[in-house]
Amino acid sequence: MGQTQSVHNVNLILSDPHDSSGEWIGQHEILKQVLACWLTINDDDSPLTPRIIGPPGIGKTALVTAATKVRGQELYIYQCTADTRPEDLLVTPVLAENGTIAYHASPLVTAMIRGGVCILDEGNRMNEKSWASLAPLLDHRRYIESIVAGVTIQADPNFRCAVTMNQDESTFEIPDYILSRLQPTLTLKFPSREDEKHILSYHLPFCSDDMLAMTVDFLQKSHELKLDFSTRDGINLLRYAMKRIAQETDHPLAKDVAWREALEKCLGEEALDLNRLSQQRTQTLGGQTLPMGFGDFFFSPGDPLRPDLGEYNIDELDDLDEEDEDEA
């Protein structure tokens, strides 16, 4: 059981803080922007609650975690869902073993009491009724009212908050009166090639350089095509590929074979057609597209040095174009 805190003669059982260890790699400007939101420049000023948006899996939560670490505060994370209720966000009554009602403070309310930082993760999954319960907390009033516990809780001056949102279909549309309180909007983009390799290497120090290179090439290409494959996806497929290689001790599995298997199993068969998707956006090879090969990440279509052209050669590719023109 966590620590307890008495608020207006009501004993609240507090949540435990989240581990805020880890290193933020690259994109230092947006880290500075988050920290700027949380500054107060005089006694009449209040901190802002930024809305951090971006594709899933690129480090929005890690960004706020890094900002929390810079400030030296405790971190609390509340995962928003479509069925989140106001009492889930604030104070939840629980029947104790002795038959009495115990009141559990959510990570958000615990951060308010202890002067920590709370991340409302994937806030665009939450319904309006739950957001409405946070309206007085997100403006200059900085308090919440728990109807269940019958108390009003004022946020500690050091309390800070940020909301992360994915750029995809929302379960609920956030009302304007809440969006006006979640300012500014900070957009986290995909990392650069160098930063992405550094991130993968940081999380997977046991991974070989050639496997890292293959994954970074794949991810960077998907970013260019505005596909939703993320750094998190790269970490997962590399972990699976390395496990498959380690598993096959009697019959060693080639790195490129393990990598392609991991790509398909982790990201789906469509991930194998990434190069074909790229070709469809840039050129048409006689209405036909070539299957994706290991060399497609390093050589352009038709390059005579490409190792996996198979039965195709440059003359045959030209013939494909001519045949299509004749059919037209």
Short mmCIF file of the C-alpha atoms (twelve columns), coordinates in Angstrom:
data_MODEL
# 
_entry.id   MODEL 
# 
loop_
_atom_site.group_PDB 
_atom_site.id 
_atom_site.type_symbol 
_atom_site.label_atom_id 
_atom_site.label_alt_id 
_atom_site.label_comp_id 
_atom_site.label_asym_id 
_atom_site.label_seq_id 
_atom_site.Cartn_x 
_atom_site.Cartn_y 
_atom_site.Cartn_z 
_atom_site.pdbx_PDB_model_num 
ATOM 1   C CA . MET A 1   0.000   0.000   0.000   1 
ATOM 2   C CA . GLY A 2   1.269   3.478   -0.900  1 
ATOM 3   C CA . GLN A 3   1.730   6.477   1.330   1 
ATOM 4   C CA . THR A 4   -1.308  8.207   2.780   1 
ATOM 5   C CA . GLN A 5   -2.125  11.895  2.842   1 
ATOM 6   C CA . SER A 6   -4.906  13.583  4.787   1 
ATOM 7   C CA . VAL A 7   -6.839  16.201  2.816   1 
ATOM 8   C CA . HIS A 8   -9.654  17.950  4.702   1 
ATOM 9   C CA . ASN A 9   -9.847  15.008  7.121   1 
ATOM 10  C CA . VAL A 10  -10.089 12.483  4.292   1 
ATOM 11  C CA . ASN A 11  -7.220  9.992   4.127   1 
ATOM 12  C CA . LEU A 12  -6.045  9.395   0.578   1 
ATOM 13  C CA . ILE A 13  -3.821  6.475   -0.429  1 
ATOM 14  C CA . LEU A 14  -1.314  7.884   -2.891  1 
ATOM 15  C CA . SER A 15  -0.036  6.278   -6.080  1 
ATOM 16  C CA . ASP A 16  3.596   5.325   -6.547  1 
ATOM 17  C CA . PRO A 17  5.791   7.454   -8.817  1 
ATOM 18  C CA . HIS A 18  6.971   6.205   -12.193 1 
ATOM 19  C CA . ASP A 19  10.623  5.465   -12.919 1 
ATOM 20  C CA . SER A 20  11.917  8.534   -14.756 1 
ATOM 21  C CA . SER A 21  15.288  7.101   -15.751 1 
ATOM 22  C CA . GLY A 22  16.432  7.138   -19.369 1 
ATOM 23  C CA . GLU A 23  18.203  9.426   -21.791 1 
ATOM 24  C CA . TRP A 24  16.604  11.832  -24.262 1 
ATOM 25  C CA . ILE A 25  18.435  11.661  -27.581 1 
ATOM 26  C CA . GLY A 26  18.263  14.402  -30.198 1 
ATOM 27  C CA . GLN A 27  15.544  17.029  -30.808 1 
ATOM 28  C CA . HIS A 28  16.761  19.237  -27.978 1 
ATOM 29  C CA . GLU A 29  14.672  22.198  -29.110 1 
ATOM 30  C CA . ILE A 30  11.340  20.567  -28.278 1 
ATOM 31  C CA . LEU A 31  12.720  19.527  -24.883 1 
ATOM 32  C CA . LYS A 32  13.487  23.196  -24.212 1 
ATOM 33  C CA . GLN A 33  9.956   24.084  -25.322 1 
ATOM 34  C CA . VAL A 34  8.402   21.685  -22.812 1 
ATOM 35  C CA . LEU A 35  10.561  23.109  -20.036 1 
ATOM 36  C CA . ALA A 36  9.578   26.644  -21.065 1 
ATOM 37  C CA . CYS A 37  5.895   25.724  -20.698 1 
ATOM 38  C CA . TRP A 38  6.491   24.781  -17.079 1 
ATOM 39  C CA . LEU A 39  8.346   27.960  -16.095 1 
ATOM 40  C CA . THR A 40  6.719   30.640  -13.971 1 
ATOM 41  C CA . ILE A 41  8.269   34.059  -14.431 1 
ATOM 42  C CA . ASN A 42  6.605   35.856  -11.487 1 
ATOM 43  C CA . ASP A 43  4.185   35.253  -8.632  1 
ATOM 44  C CA . ASP A 44  1.160   35.991  -10.822 1 
ATOM 45  C CA . ASP A 45  2.197   33.558  -13.543 1 
ATOM 46  C CA . SER A 46  0.969   29.968  -13.905 1 
ATOM 47  C CA . PRO A 47  2.595   27.057  -15.733 1 
ATOM 48  C CA . LEU A 48  1.157   25.903  -19.042 1 
ATOM 49  C CA . THR A 49  -0.085  22.426  -19.866 1 
ATOM 50  C CA . PRO A 50  1.337   21.591  -23.301 1 
ATOM 51  C CA . ARG A 51  -0.329  19.226  -25.739 1 
ATOM 52  C CA . ILE A 52  2.349   17.052  -27.328 1 
ATOM 53  C CA . ILE A 53  1.302   15.399  -30.569 1 
ATOM 54  C CA . GLY A 54  2.968   13.027  -33.007 1 
ATOM 55  C CA . PRO A 55  2.783   9.500   -34.423 1 
ATOM 56  C CA . PRO A 56  2.695   6.579   -31.979 1 
ATOM 57  C CA . GLY A 57  6.006   5.188   -30.800 1 
ATOM 58  C CA . ILE A 58  8.329   8.124   -31.403 1 
ATOM 59  C CA . GLY A 59  8.933   9.140   -27.786 1 
ATOM 60  C CA . LYS A 60  6.284   11.619  -26.656 1 
ATOM 61  C CA . THR A 61  6.166   10.101  -23.180 1 
ATOM 62  C CA . ALA A 62  9.958   9.849   -23.122 1 
ATOM 63  C CA . LEU A 63  10.148  13.563  -23.949 1 
ATOM 64  C CA . VAL A 64  8.060   14.563  -20.930 1 
ATOM 65  C CA . THR A 65  9.960   12.060  -18.798 1 
ATOM 66  C CA . ALA A 66  13.222  13.735  -19.805 1 
ATOM 67  C CA . ALA A 67  11.820  17.174  -18.955 1 
ATOM 68  C CA . THR A 68  10.731  15.847  -15.556 1 
ATOM 69  C CA . LYS A 69  14.220  14.500  -14.938 1 
ATOM 70  C CA . VAL A 70  15.754  17.878  -15.789 1 
ATOM 71  C CA . ARG A 71  13.510  19.519  -13.193 1 
ATOM 72  C CA . GLY A 72  14.272  16.831  -10.611 1 
ATOM 73  C CA . GLN A 73  10.621  16.028  -9.871  1 
ATOM 74  C CA . GLU A 74  8.643   12.860  -9.339  1 
ATOM 75  C CA . LEU A 75  6.879   11.514  -12.418 1 
ATOM 76  C CA . TYR A 76  3.359   10.090  -12.530 1 
ATOM 77  C CA . ILE A 77  1.646   8.707   -15.634 1 
ATOM 78  C CA . TYR A 78  -2.084  8.261   -16.168 1 
ATOM 79  C CA . GLN A 79  -3.080  6.180   -19.211 1 
ATOM 80  C CA . CYS A 80  -6.254  7.629   -20.692 1 
ATOM 81  C CA . THR A 81  -8.773  5.256   -22.283 1 
ATOM 82  C CA . ALA A 82  -12.201 5.469   -23.840 1 
ATOM 83  C CA . ASP A 83  -13.866 4.232   -20.645 1 
ATOM 84  C CA . THR A 84  -11.960 6.464   -18.206 1 
ATOM 85  C CA . ARG A 85  -14.389 7.898   -15.624 1 
ATOM 86  C CA . PRO A 86  -13.940 11.105  -13.598 1 
ATOM 87  C CA . GLU A 87  -13.443 9.058   -10.427 1 
ATOM 88  C CA . ASP A 88  -10.706 7.079   -12.199 1 
ATOM 89  C CA . LEU A 89  -8.929  10.337  -12.967 1 
ATOM 90  C CA . LEU A 90  -9.336  11.730  -9.458  1 
ATOM 91  C CA . VAL A 91  -10.184 9.651   -6.376  1 
ATOM 92  C CA . THR A 92  -11.479 6.077   -6.489  1 
ATOM 93  C CA . PRO A 93  -13.340 4.465   -3.546  1 
ATOM 94  C CA . VAL A 94  -12.213 0.905   -2.767  1 
ATOM 95  C CA . LEU A 95  -13.705 -1.492  -0.231  1 
ATOM 96  C CA . ALA A 96  -10.971 -2.289  2.303   1 
ATOM 97  C CA . GLU A 97  -10.507 -5.632  4.074   1 
ATOM 98  C CA . ASN A 98  -12.075 -4.322  7.278   1 
ATOM 99  C CA . GLY A 99  -15.239 -3.346  5.412   1 
ATOM 100 C CA . THR A 100 -14.539 0.395   5.342   1 
ATOM 101 C CA . ILE A 101 -14.105 2.566   2.243   1 
ATOM 102 C CA . ALA A 102 -10.535 3.485   1.314   1 
ATOM 103 C CA . TYR A 103 -9.915  6.367   -1.061  1 
ATOM 104 C CA . HIS A 104 -7.163  5.938   -3.641  1 
ATOM 105 C CA . ALA A 105 -5.701  9.025   -5.263  1 
ATOM 106 C CA . SER A 106 -4.952  8.626   -8.958  1 
ATOM 107 C CA . PRO A 107 -1.462  9.321   -10.338 1 
ATOM 108 C CA . LEU A 108 -2.753  12.752  -11.386 1 
ATOM 109 C CA . VAL A 109 -4.046  13.700  -7.932  1 
ATOM 110 C CA . THR A 110 -0.936  12.237  -6.295  1 
ATOM 111 C CA . ALA A 111 1.236   14.463  -8.495  1 
ATOM 112 C CA . MET A 112 -0.925  17.448  -7.503  1 
ATOM 113 C CA . ILE A 113 -0.475  16.696  -3.793  1 
ATOM 114 C CA . ARG A 114 3.234   15.885  -3.916  1 
ATOM 115 C CA . GLY A 115 4.222   18.604  -6.393  1 
ATOM 116 C CA . GLY A 116 5.233   16.194  -9.125  1 
ATOM 117 C CA . VAL A 117 4.692   15.944  -12.872 1 
ATOM 118 C CA . CYS A 118 1.804   14.018  -14.411 1 
ATOM 119 C CA . ILE A 119 1.553   12.828  -18.009 1 
ATOM 120 C CA . LEU A 120 -1.967  12.305  -19.281 1 
ATOM 121 C CA . ASP A 121 -1.013  9.769   -21.915 1 
ATOM 122 C CA . GLU A 122 -3.087  9.477   -25.095 1 
ATOM 123 C CA . GLY A 123 -5.497  12.130  -23.945 1 
ATOM 124 C CA . ASN A 124 -7.467  11.968  -27.186 1 
ATOM 125 C CA . ARG A 125 -8.838  8.598   -26.028 1 
ATOM 126 C CA . MET A 126 -10.792 10.170  -23.164 1 
ATOM 127 C CA . ASN A 127 -14.444 11.264  -23.138 1 
ATOM 128 C CA . GLU A 128 -15.720 14.779  -22.512 1 
ATOM 129 C CA . LYS A 129 -17.195 14.007  -19.084 1 
ATOM 130 C CA . SER A 130 -13.767 13.047  -17.785 1 
ATOM 131 C CA . TRP A 131 -12.126 16.067  -19.394 1 
ATOM 132 C CA . ALA A 132 -14.761 18.316  -17.809 1 
ATOM 133 C CA . SER A 133 -13.648 17.170  -14.344 1 
ATOM 134 C CA . LEU A 134 -10.181 18.577  -15.134 1 
ATOM 135 C CA . ALA A 135 -11.285 22.000  -16.388 1 
ATOM 136 C CA . PRO A 136 -10.545 23.872  -13.125 1 
ATOM 137 C CA . LEU A 137 -7.162  22.158  -12.825 1 
ATOM 138 C CA . LEU A 138 -6.037  23.188  -16.309 1 
ATOM 139 C CA . ASP A 139 -6.628  26.907  -15.876 1 
ATOM 140 C CA . HIS A 140 -5.586  29.484  -13.260 1 
ATOM 141 C CA . ARG A 141 -7.692  27.821  -10.521 1 
ATOM 142 C CA . ARG A 142 -5.500  24.679  -10.383 1 
ATOM 143 C CA . TYR A 143 -7.772  22.463  -8.308  1 
ATOM 144 C CA . ILE A 144 -10.040 19.440  -8.702  1 
ATOM 145 C CA . GLU A 145 -13.264 18.502  -6.929  1 
ATOM 146 C CA . SER A 146 -13.811 14.863  -5.979  1 
ATOM 147 C CA . ILE A 147 -17.505 14.201  -5.554  1 
ATOM 148 C CA . VAL A 148 -16.752 10.647  -4.425  1 
ATOM 149 C CA . ALA A 149 -14.489 11.711  -1.550  1 
ATOM 150 C CA . GLY A 150 -16.260 15.010  -0.974  1 
ATOM 151 C CA . VAL A 151 -13.082 17.093  -1.079  1 
ATOM 152 C CA . THR A 152 -11.539 19.879  -3.112  1 
ATOM 153 C CA . ILE A 153 -7.818  19.414  -3.731  1 
ATOM 154 C CA . GLN A 154 -5.567  22.325  -4.625  1 
ATOM 155 C CA . ALA A 155 -2.503  21.597  -6.724  1 
ATOM 156 C CA . ASP A 156 0.907   22.158  -5.165  1 
ATOM 157 C CA . PRO A 157 2.719   25.146  -6.750  1 
ATOM 158 C CA . ASN A 158 5.312   22.754  -8.181  1 
ATOM 159 C CA . PHE A 159 2.733   20.561  -9.908  1 
ATOM 160 C CA . ARG A 160 3.181   20.318  -13.674 1 
ATOM 161 C CA . CYS A 161 1.239   18.469  -16.343 1 
ATOM 162 C CA . ALA A 162 1.489   17.550  -20.023 1 
ATOM 163 C CA . VAL A 163 -0.876  15.704  -22.352 1 
ATOM 164 C CA . THR A 164 0.291   13.402  -25.142 1 
ATOM 165 C CA . MET A 165 -1.858  12.655  -28.175 1 
ATOM 166 C CA . ASN A 166 -1.336  10.445  -31.196 1 
ATOM 167 C CA . GLN A 167 -1.980  11.778  -34.675 1 
ATOM 168 C CA . ASP A 168 -4.603  9.219   -35.602 1 
ATOM 169 C CA . GLU A 169 -8.313  8.565   -35.238 1 
ATOM 170 C CA . SER A 170 -9.544  9.692   -31.841 1 
ATOM 171 C CA . THR A 171 -12.169 7.791   -29.889 1 
ATOM 172 C CA . PHE A 172 -13.623 11.091  -28.737 1 
ATOM 173 C CA . GLU A 173 -13.261 14.633  -29.991 1 
ATOM 174 C CA . ILE A 174 -11.808 16.884  -27.309 1 
ATOM 175 C CA . PRO A 175 -14.064 19.903  -26.719 1 
ATOM 176 C CA . ASP A 176 -12.768 23.357  -27.552 1 
ATOM 177 C CA . TYR A 177 -12.961 24.600  -23.963 1 
ATOM 178 C CA . ILE A 178 -10.457 21.897  -23.020 1 
ATOM 179 C CA . LEU A 179 -8.217  22.392  -26.058 1 
ATOM 180 C CA . SER A 180 -8.004  26.081  -25.166 1 
ATOM 181 C CA . ARG A 181 -6.506  25.014  -21.832 1 
ATOM 182 C CA . LEU A 182 -4.008  22.600  -23.418 1 
ATOM 183 C CA . GLN A 183 -1.612  25.111  -24.870 1 
ATOM 184 C CA . PRO A 184 0.745   25.314  -26.615 1 
ATOM 185 C CA . THR A 185 0.673   22.436  -29.098 1 
ATOM 186 C CA . LEU A 186 4.136   20.931  -29.534 1 
ATOM 187 C CA . THR A 187 4.711   18.528  -32.428 1 
ATOM 188 C CA . LEU A 188 7.298   15.786  -32.029 1 
ATOM 189 C CA . LYS A 189 8.670   14.636  -35.375 1 
ATOM 190 C CA . PHE A 190 10.474  11.502  -36.455 1 
ATOM 191 C CA . PRO A 191 14.161  11.549  -35.470 1 
ATOM 192 C CA . SER A 192 16.972  12.138  -37.926 1 
ATOM 193 C CA . ARG A 193 19.009  9.199   -39.229 1 
ATOM 194 C CA . GLU A 194 21.838  9.810   -36.766 1 
ATOM 195 C CA . ASP A 195 19.495  10.266  -33.808 1 
ATOM 196 C CA . GLU A 196 17.432  7.215   -34.715 1 
ATOM 197 C CA . LYS A 197 20.527  5.028   -34.885 1 
ATOM 198 C CA . HIS A 198 21.672  6.422   -31.540 1 
ATOM 199 C CA . ILE A 199 18.263  5.645   -29.994 1 
ATOM 200 C CA . LEU A 200 18.282  2.075   -31.284 1 
ATOM 201 C CA . SER A 201 21.850  1.567   -30.102 1 
ATOM 202 C CA . TYR A 202 21.008  3.007   -26.668 1 
ATOM 203 C CA . HIS A 203 18.128  0.580   -26.146 1 
ATOM 204 C CA . LEU A 204 19.874  -2.383  -27.827 1 
ATOM 205 C CA . PRO A 205 23.603  -2.126  -27.023 1 
ATOM 206 C CA . PHE A 206 24.016  -5.816  -27.869 1 
ATOM 207 C CA . CYS A 207 22.826  -5.348  -31.476 1 
ATOM 208 C CA . SER A 208 25.365  -5.502  -34.322 1 
ATOM 209 C CA . ASP A 209 26.083  -2.447  -36.467 1 
ATOM 210 C CA . ASP A 210 24.845  -4.055  -39.695 1 
ATOM 211 C CA . MET A 211 21.497  -4.950  -38.124 1 
ATOM 212 C CA . LEU A 212 21.178  -1.424  -36.791 1 
ATOM 213 C CA . ALA A 213 21.992  -0.024  -40.228 1 
ATOM 214 C CA . MET A 214 19.332  -2.155  -41.939 1 
ATOM 215 C CA . THR A 215 16.712  -1.040  -39.455 1 
ATOM 216 C CA . VAL A 216 17.609  2.640   -39.632 1 
ATOM 217 C CA . ASP A 217 17.508  2.528   -43.436 1 
ATOM 218 C CA . PHE A 218 14.063  0.944   -43.303 1 
ATOM 219 C CA . LEU A 219 12.722  3.433   -40.756 1 
ATOM 220 C CA . GLN A 220 14.101  6.485   -42.516 1 
ATOM 221 C CA . LYS A 221 12.581  5.332   -45.784 1 
ATOM 222 C CA . SER A 222 9.205   4.826   -44.104 1 
ATOM 223 C CA . HIS A 223 9.428   8.311   -42.572 1 
ATOM 224 C CA . GLU A 224 10.039  9.793   -46.008 1 
ATOM 225 C CA . LEU A 225 6.918   8.022   -47.282 1 
ATOM 226 C CA . LYS A 226 4.937   9.303   -44.267 1 
ATOM 227 C CA . LEU A 227 4.173   5.756   -43.157 1 
ATOM 228 C CA . ASP A 228 3.510   4.989   -39.503 1 
ATOM 229 C CA . PHE A 229 6.474   2.728   -38.733 1 
ATOM 230 C CA . SER A 230 8.167   4.168   -35.655 1 
ATOM 231 C CA . THR A 231 11.375  3.940   -33.689 1 
ATOM 232 C CA . ARG A 232 9.538   1.703   -31.228 1 
ATOM 233 C CA . ASP A 233 8.742   -0.638  -34.125 1 
ATOM 234 C CA . GLY A 234 12.436  -0.704  -35.007 1 
ATOM 235 C CA . ILE A 235 13.364  -1.646  -31.447 1 
ATOM 236 C CA . ASN A 236 10.830  -4.465  -31.380 1 
ATOM 237 C CA . LEU A 237 11.794  -5.981  -34.713 1 
ATOM 238 C CA . LEU A 238 15.487  -5.840  -33.799 1 
ATOM 239 C CA . ARG A 239 14.845  -7.540  -30.468 1 
ATOM 240 C CA . TYR A 240 12.967  -10.342 -32.203 1 
ATOM 241 C CA . ALA A 241 15.602  -10.718 -34.934 1 
ATOM 242 C CA . MET A 242 18.446  -10.940 -32.417 1 
ATOM 243 C CA . LYS A 243 16.528  -13.540 -30.402 1 
ATOM 244 C CA . ARG A 244 15.966  -15.642 -33.514 1 
ATOM 245 C CA . ILE A 245 19.670  -15.514 -34.354 1 
ATOM 246 C CA . ALA A 246 20.620  -16.500 -30.802 1 
ATOM 247 C CA . GLN A 247 18.062  -19.301 -30.833 1 
ATOM 248 C CA . GLU A 248 19.333  -21.074 -33.960 1 
ATOM 249 C CA . THR A 249 22.670  -22.317 -32.621 1 
ATOM 250 C CA . ASP A 250 22.694  -25.618 -34.521 1 
ATOM 251 C CA . HIS A 251 21.731  -24.062 -37.860 1 
ATOM 252 C CA . PRO A 252 22.841  -20.410 -37.777 1 
ATOM 253 C CA . LEU A 253 20.276  -18.020 -39.222 1 
ATOM 254 C CA . ALA A 254 21.623  -15.390 -41.610 1 
ATOM 255 C CA . LYS A 255 21.201  -11.869 -40.294 1 
ATOM 256 C CA . ASP A 256 19.286  -10.643 -43.335 1 
ATOM 257 C CA . VAL A 257 16.927  -13.653 -43.149 1 
ATOM 258 C CA . ALA A 258 16.310  -13.075 -39.433 1 
ATOM 259 C CA . TRP A 259 15.775  -9.380  -40.037 1 
ATOM 260 C CA . ARG A 260 13.241  -9.939  -42.827 1 
ATOM 261 C CA . GLU A 261 11.401  -12.506 -40.707 1 
ATOM 262 C CA . ALA A 262 11.261  -10.026 -37.823 1 
ATOM 263 C CA . LEU A 263 10.023  -7.308  -40.170 1 
ATOM 264 C CA . GLU A 264 7.132   -9.472  -41.320 1 
ATOM 265 C CA . LYS A 265 6.224   -10.876 -37.903 1 
ATOM 266 C CA . CYS A 266 6.412   -7.543  -36.056 1 
ATOM 267 C CA . LEU A 267 5.095   -5.112  -38.663 1 
ATOM 268 C CA . GLY A 268 3.065   -7.337  -40.974 1 
ATOM 269 C CA . GLU A 269 3.456   -8.510  -44.546 1 
ATOM 270 C CA . GLU A 270 2.772   -5.026  -45.890 1 
ATOM 271 C CA . ALA A 271 6.082   -3.880  -44.423 1 
ATOM 272 C CA . LEU A 272 7.833   -6.122  -46.953 1 
ATOM 273 C CA . ASP A 273 6.290   -4.017  -49.725 1 
ATOM 274 C CA . LEU A 274 7.747   -0.730  -48.496 1 
ATOM 275 C CA . ASN A 275 10.045  -0.457  -51.505 1 
ATOM 276 C CA . ARG A 276 7.165   -1.200  -53.871 1 
ATOM 277 C CA . LEU A 277 5.120   1.548   -52.233 1 
ATOM 278 C CA . SER A 278 8.018   3.891   -52.819 1 
ATOM 279 C CA . GLN A 279 8.232   2.878   -56.495 1 
ATOM 280 C CA . GLN A 280 4.501   3.446   -56.955 1 
ATOM 281 C CA . ARG A 281 4.906   7.034   -55.789 1 
ATOM 282 C CA . THR A 282 7.878   7.800   -57.972 1 
ATOM 283 C CA . GLN A 283 7.720   5.633   -61.088 1 
ATOM 284 C CA . THR A 284 5.896   2.801   -62.792 1 
ATOM 285 C CA . LEU A 285 7.769   -0.180  -64.185 1 
ATOM 286 C CA . GLY A 286 5.416   -1.099  -67.005 1 
ATOM 287 C CA . GLY A 287 2.520   -1.523  -64.586 1 
ATOM 288 C CA . GLN A 288 4.523   -4.144  -62.733 1 
ATOM 289 C CA . THR A 289 6.545   -3.837  -59.572 1 
ATOM 290 C CA . LEU A 290 9.445   -5.903  -58.404 1 
ATOM 291 C CA . PRO A 291 9.380   -7.865  -55.144 1 
ATOM 292 C CA . MET A 292 11.245  -6.255  -52.291 1 
ATOM 293 C CA . GLY A 293 14.709  -7.668  -51.738 1 
ATOM 294 C CA . PHE A 294 17.428  -7.180  -49.185 1 
ATOM 295 C CA . GLY A 295 19.357  -4.977  -51.601 1 
ATOM 296 C CA . ASP A 296 16.409  -2.657  -52.160 1 
ATOM 297 C CA . PHE A 297 17.424  -0.620  -49.127 1 
ATOM 298 C CA . PHE A 298 20.837  0.115   -50.609 1 
ATOM 299 C CA . PHE A 299 20.364  0.131   -54.404 1 
ATOM 300 C CA . SER A 300 17.871  1.848   -56.661 1 
ATOM 301 C CA . PRO A 301 15.679  -0.237  -59.006 1 
ATOM 302 C CA . GLY A 302 17.624  -1.260  -62.106 1 
ATOM 303 C CA . ASP A 303 21.046  -0.649  -60.535 1 
ATOM 304 C CA . PRO A 304 23.323  -3.289  -62.122 1 
ATOM 305 C CA . LEU A 305 25.106  -3.673  -58.771 1 
ATOM 306 C CA . ARG A 306 21.930  -4.598  -56.929 1 
ATOM 307 C CA . PRO A 307 22.521  -8.149  -55.630 1 
ATOM 308 C CA . ASP A 308 18.938  -9.424  -55.744 1 
ATOM 309 C CA . LEU A 309 17.729  -8.496  -59.220 1 
ATOM 310 C CA . GLY A 310 17.198  -12.204 -59.780 1 
ATOM 311 C CA . GLU A 311 15.904  -12.942 -63.266 1 
ATOM 312 C CA . TYR A 312 15.589  -9.273  -64.141 1 
ATOM 313 C CA . ASN A 313 18.304  -7.234  -65.799 1 
ATOM 314 C CA . ILE A 314 18.336  -3.740  -67.181 1 
ATOM 315 C CA . ASP A 315 17.312  -4.780  -70.710 1 
ATOM 316 C CA . GLU A 316 14.396  -6.813  -69.355 1 
ATOM 317 C CA . LEU A 317 13.197  -3.868  -67.301 1 
ATOM 318 C CA . ASP A 318 13.168  -1.794  -70.482 1 
ATOM 319 C CA . ASP A 319 11.195  -4.582  -72.204 1 
ATOM 320 C CA . LEU A 320 8.585   -4.407  -69.437 1 
ATOM 321 C CA . ASP A 321 8.122   -0.707  -70.162 1 
ATOM 322 C CA . GLU A 322 7.789   -1.333  -73.909 1 
ATOM 323 C CA . GLU A 323 5.264   -4.157  -73.402 1 
ATOM 324 C CA . ASP A 324 3.111   -1.921  -71.250 1 
ATOM 325 C CA . GLU A 325 3.208   0.862   -73.816 1 
ATOM 326 C CA . ASP A 326 2.095   -1.597  -76.527 1 
ATOM 327 C CA . GLU A 327 -0.813  -2.792  -74.363 1 
ATOM 328 C CA . ALA A 328 -1.863  0.806   -73.788 1 
# 
